[in-house]
Amino acid sequence: MKEPNRRWRYLPLGILKSFGIILVIIYTIKTFWNILSSVENEIAAALITASVTAIISVISLILGKYYENVQTINQQLRDKKIPIYEQFIEFIFDLMWGEKIKGKRMSEAEMQRFFTRFTQKLVSWGSDEVISKWGSFRKELINYASIKDNELSKAQFPKIMFMLEDLLLAIRKDIGYKNNNIHRGDILRLFINDIDQYL
């Protein structure tokens, strides 16, 4: 089940602010109406025009400030998340090509150290979906690393790759991408040459 977006936690505060604004507007309109009913028509028309302009300006200012606050909060969250996600992608590339590039394979102890550090940061800053996908991928990766049978490990490889892609898509979504035109295999194709044979 998909958990609610982080933005929903701000909903009660938004509703309370909106309710307060509505009460102020109702009180202002009532007071204004009492004033209008006691003045001449020409003066009343001028007052109405000026008041509508002022009300629209105030509402625009309030909504603009609220939107600006939401954007600021989202940007601050992204600034915390991006370095964590970059570390994860670097880990994945080291895991896959470390032996070719660095001349040595990543040890199980190194993997475990990364898992511990990454999970700690993810609990604080990751979205619900990323945490869920990471948990599934991590479990599958540990199982895969423990398999000694070559044929069995080959059979498990596509499953792990597609779980990785799901995790990468969740990460992209968490930092603001829509992923609308990305299909199964599109991200894996960037670094796995023969991915099409598994689709």
Secondary structure, DSSP 8 states (H G I E B T S, - for coil): -----GGGGGHHHHHHHHHHHHHHHHHHHHHHHHHHTTS-HHHHHHHHHHHHHHHHHHHHHHHHHHHHHHHHHHHHHHHHHHHHHHHHHHHHHHHHHHHHHHSS---HHHHHHHHHHHHHHHHHH--HHHHHHHHHHHHHHHHHHH---HHHHHHHHHHHHHHHHHHHHHHHHHTT---TT--TTTTGGGT-TTGGGG-
